[in-house]
Amino acid sequence: MRSRRDGRTLRRMDTPRRPTMTPGQCALAQAMLAGDHSVGEGVKRIDTKRYVDPERHAREIDSFFHRAPFALAPTALLEPNQCVRHDLSGLDLIVSRDGDGEVHVLANSCLHRATRLVEDDEVRPAKKIICPYHAWTYTADGTLRALPRPDSFPGFCKEGQALSRYPAVEVGGIIWCIGTPGAASDFAEIEPLAPDLDAIGLPAMALFERATHEVAADWKMVVDAFCEGYHVKRLHARSIGDFFADGVSVADHIGPHQRFIVGRADHAQAVDLDDWAAVRETMTFTYQLFPNAIIVVSPDYVNILFIHPDGVGRCKVENVMLVPGDADAAAMRPRWQKSWDLLDKHTFGGEDFRAAALCQRGVEAGHREDMLLGTLEAGVADFHATCDARLEDQSP
């Protein structure tokens, strides 16, 4: 185990990092090397109402977050017997890992007087989760362990009592949740992602840093920004634009999820596809995990953006940076810190999220009923086609 820069421990998971790419990753990389780049079929239009309509927003929350799995947090966030409050989804949750390593997602509300049990966003011990009001005590899996003066609750038996539990699973280094307590635990759509995310090494990575951004834009506006490379040379001209080719990408789908490679400046050079590290130096894999997460794979670290709706026209984005759990943290820390500062403060925070907010303001002004998507923005069109199809399938 190695120390994090603030003194906490970098977590090394038991799952070994896979040394080679999956067949799907190889196929995309081969297409990139062959110059078989992805372009859409003509200009498309999507209506702007989707970003501002309260009725549609409510349907999205119900369909995409309450009935189906969404990405909640990275596996690397919690050691055994730790927990953290998670309120970005608007559900007010406790995410915990028990002594056996199993993850639980619990309602952050005491069985007694509904008091919020965990108040801040810091990772904390979870062997005992104690209510700050009357000291009712719970275990990491939400089971009621003890209450003061049980004689004052005649007829109440603590046996079998527990906090409401949400369906949750860990796949590919990510904790997934369905936002309805006791809902059917159908996580079939995310299982096909596991080989790719394992190949990247997510389950074995350690947390370097995390930060939350409040963005004055619909959650889909932020997803849009990471589904196309048309903007990179323009929007990111002062940060990362020089590292990438202009609009060079290849893409495919894993179920409802999208997988991209964005070509770096030297993407056309010969590279051994059996050398995973060399591939990551010349090509940036990016994943749009339906509905709400983006993974950006850099040469020696990974960023995951967890995008959570926060009302109509607003969202919260948690940016998490993961680093190899077996790396020399002391030697690599300056490099990782420089990358973190560049991406979180400037590229994501100052450029991508700002652009999403500007788009939102333009839509809310009501000047346009639709927006254009060019041939280099096919990923945006595909994301919205998936959203629309899901909502249509669940229409009454």
Residue pairs with C-beta under 8 A, 6 or more apart in sequence:
1 9
1 10
1 11
1 12
2 9
2 10
2 12
2 206
2 325
2 327
2 328
2 329
2 330
3 9
3 10
3 329
3 330
4 10
4 206
4 207
4 208
4 329
5 208
5 329
5 333
5 337
8 123
9 79
10 206
10 207
10 208
10 323
10 325
10 329
11 76
11 79
11 206
11 207
11 325
12 204
12 206
12 325
12 326
13 75
13 76
13 173
13 203
13 204
13 205
13 325
15 198
15 203
15 204
16 204
17 201
17 204
17 324
17 326
18 198
18 199
18 201
19 276
20 199
20 274
20 276
21 29
21 199
21 273
21 276
21 279
22 195
22 196
22 199
24 195
24 196
24 252
24 254
24 259
25 196
25 199
25 259
25 285
26 273
27 252
28 250
28 251
28 252
28 259
28 260
28 261
28 285
29 261
29 271
29 273
29 279
29 283
30 273
31 37
31 250
31 261
32 248
32 250
32 261
32 263
32 267
32 283
33 268
33 270
33 271
33 273
35 268
36 250
37 248
37 249
37 250
37 263
38 249
38 250
38 251
38 378
39 375
39 376
39 378
40 373
40 374
40 375
40 376
40 377
40 378
40 381
41 375
41 378
42 375
43 372
43 373
43 374
43 375
44 372
44 373
44 381
45 370
45 371
45 372
45 373
46 370
46 371
46 373
46 380
46 381
46 384
47 369
47 370
48 363
48 368
48 369
48 370
48 371
49 56
49 369
50 56
50 218
50 220
50 384
50 387
51 217
51 218
51 220
51 221
51 313
51 359
51 360
51 363
52 218
52 312
52 313
52 363
52 364
53 312
54 312
56 391
57 218
57 309
57 311
57 312
59 391
59 394
60 291
60 309
60 387
60 391
61 309
62 394
63 390
63 391
63 394
64 70
64 290
64 291
64 292
64 387
64 390
65 89
65 179
65 291
65 292
65 309
66 178
66 179
66 180
66 183
67 178
67 180
67 183
67 394
68 178
68 186
68 189
68 291
68 390
69 167
69 169
69 176
69 177
69 178
69 186
69 187
69 189
69 190
70 89
70 176
70 177
70 178
70 179
70 291
70 292
70 293
71 174
71 175
71 176
71 289
71 292
71 293
71 304
71 306
72 86
72 89
72 93
72 95
72 105
72 168
72 174
72 175
72 176
72 177
72 306
73 84
73 86
73 95
73 174
73 175
73 306
73 318
73 320
74 173
74 174
74 175
74 202
74 205
74 207
74 304
74 320
74 322
75 103
75 170
75 173
75 174
75 175
75 202
75 203
76 173
76 205
76 206
76 207
76 322
76 325
77 84
77 95
77 123
77 175
77 207
77 210
77 320
78 84
78 95
78 96
78 97
78 103
78 123
79 97
80 97
80 98
80 99
80 100
80 101
81 97
81 98
81 99
81 125
81 126
81 127
81 140
82 96
82 97
82 123
82 124
82 125
82 126
83 94
83 95
83 96
83 97
83 118
83 123
83 124
83 125
83 126
83 129
83 140
84 94
84 95
84 96
84 118
84 121
84 122
84 123
84 124
85 92
85 93
85 94
85 95
85 108
85 118
85 119
85 120
85 121
86 93
86 94
86 95
86 105
87 93
87 108
87 121
88 212
88 306
88 308
88 310
88 316
88 318
89 177
89 179
89 308
89 309
90 308
90 309
90 310
91 107
91 166
91 179
92 107
92 108
92 109
92 116
93 105
93 106
93 107
93 108
93 166
93 177
94 104
94 105
94 106
94 107
94 108
94 117
94 118
94 129
94 142
94 163
95 103
95 104
95 105
95 106
95 168
95 175
96 103
96 104
96 105
96 106
96 126
96 129
96 140
96 141
96 142
97 103
97 104
97 126
97 140
98 104
98 126
98 139
98 140
98 141
99 127
99 140
102 141
103 168
103 169
103 170
103 175
104 140
104 141
104 142
104 165
104 168
105 165
105 166
105 167
105 168
105 175
105 177
106 141
106 142
106 163
106 164
106 165
106 166
107 142
107 163
107 164
107 165
107 166
107 181
108 116
108 117
108 118
109 115
109 116
109 117
109 163
109 164
110 116
110 117
110 131
110 133
110 134
110 136
111 136
111 144
111 161
111 163
112 131
112 133
112 134
112 136
112 147
113 133
113 134
115 131
115 132
115 133
115 134
117 129
117 130
117 131
117 132
117 138
117 163
118 124
118 129
119 132
121 212
126 139
126 140
127 139
127 140
128 137
128 138
128 139
128 145
129 137
129 138
129 139
129 140
130 136
130 137
130 138
131 137
131 138
134 147
134 148
135 147
135 148
136 144
136 146
136 147
136 148
137 144
137 145
137 146
137 147
138 144
138 145
138 162
138 163
139 145
141 162
141 165
142 162
142 163
142 164
142 165
143 161
143 162
144 158
144 161
144 162
144 163
145 158
146 158
147 153
147 158
150 156
150 158
164 181
164 182
165 181
165 182
166 177
166 178
166 179
166 180
166 181
166 183
167 177
167 178
167 180
167 182
167 183
167 184
167 185
167 187
168 175
168 176
168 177
168 178
169 175
169 176
169 185
169 187
169 190
170 176
170 203
171 187
171 190
171 191
171 193
171 194
171 197
172 190
172 193
172 194
172 196
172 197
172 198
172 202
172 203
173 197
173 198
173 201
173 202
173 203
173 204
173 205
173 322
174 197
174 202
174 289
174 293
174 304
176 187
176 190
178 184
178 185
178 186
178 187
189 255
189 256
189 290
190 257
190 289
192 254
192 255
193 254
193 257
193 287
193 289
196 254
196 259
196 287
197 203
197 287
197 295
199 276
200 285
200 295
200 297
200 302
201 302
201 324
202 295
202 302
202 322
204 324
204 325
204 326
205 302
205 322
205 323
205 324
205 325
206 322
206 323
206 324
206 325
206 329
207 320
207 321
207 322
208 301
208 321
208 322
208 323
208 336
208 340
209 320
209 321
209 340
209 344
210 318
210 319
210 320
210 321
211 318
211 319
211 344
212 316
212 317
212 318
212 319
213 316
213 317
213 318
213 319
213 348
213 349
213 353
214 310
214 314
214 316
215 221
215 222
215 314
215 315
215 316
215 317
215 353
215 356
215 357
216 313
216 314
216 357
216 360
216 361
217 313
217 314
217 315
217 353
217 356
217 357
217 359
217 360
218 309
218 312
218 313
218 314
218 315
218 360
219 292
219 307
219 308
219 309
219 310
219 315
220 383
220 384
220 387
221 315
221 356
221 357
221 359
221 360
222 305
222 307
222 315
222 317
222 352
222 353
222 356
223 288
223 291
223 292
223 294
223 307
223 383
224 356
224 359
224 380
224 383
225 231
225 352
225 355
225 356
226 286
226 288
226 294
226 296
226 305
226 352
227 258
227 260
227 288
227 377
227 379
227 380
227 382
227 383
228 376
228 377
228 378
228 379
228 380
229 244
229 247
229 248
229 249
229 260
229 262
229 376
230 247
230 374
230 376
230 377
231 355
232 240
232 241
232 244
232 246
232 247
232 262
233 241
233 244
233 246
233 247
234 241
235 241
235 351
235 352
235 355
236 244
236 347
236 351
238 346
239 342
239 346
239 347
239 350
239 351
240 342
240 343
240 347
242 265
243 264
243 265
244 262
244 263
244 264
244 265
244 284
245 263
245 264
245 265
245 267
247 376
248 262
248 263
248 267
249 260
249 261
249 262
249 263
249 376
250 260
250 261
251 258
251 259
251 260
251 261
251 378
251 379
252 258
252 259
253 259
253 382
255 290
256 290
256 386
256 390
257 287
257 288
257 289
257 290
258 287
258 288
258 290
258 379
258 382
258 383
259 285
259 286
259 287
260 285
260 286
260 287
260 288
260 379
261 283
261 284
261 285
261 286
262 283
262 284
262 286
263 282
263 283
263 284
264 281
264 282
264 283
264 284
266 282
267 282
267 283
269 282
271 278
271 279
271 281
271 282
271 283
272 278
273 279
277 299
280 297
280 298
280 299
280 300
281 299
284 296
284 297
284 298
285 295
285 297
286 294
286 295
286 296
286 297
287 293
287 294
287 295
287 297
288 294
288 379
288 383
289 295
290 383
290 386
291 387
292 306
292 307
292 308
292 309
293 304
293 305
293 306
293 307
294 304
294 305
294 307
295 302
295 303
295 304
295 305
296 302
296 303
296 304
296 305
298 339
300 323
300 324
300 327
300 332
300 335
300 336
301 321
301 322
301 323
301 324
301 336
301 339
302 321
302 322
303 319
303 320
303 321
303 322
303 343
303 348
304 319
304 320
304 322
305 317
305 318
305 319
305 320
305 348
306 317
306 318
306 320
307 315
307 316
307 317
308 315
308 316
308 317
308 318
309 315
310 316
313 360
313 364
317 348
317 353
319 343
319 344
319 348
319 349
321 336
321 339
321 340
321 343
321 344
323 329
323 332
323 336
362 368
363 371
373 380
373 381
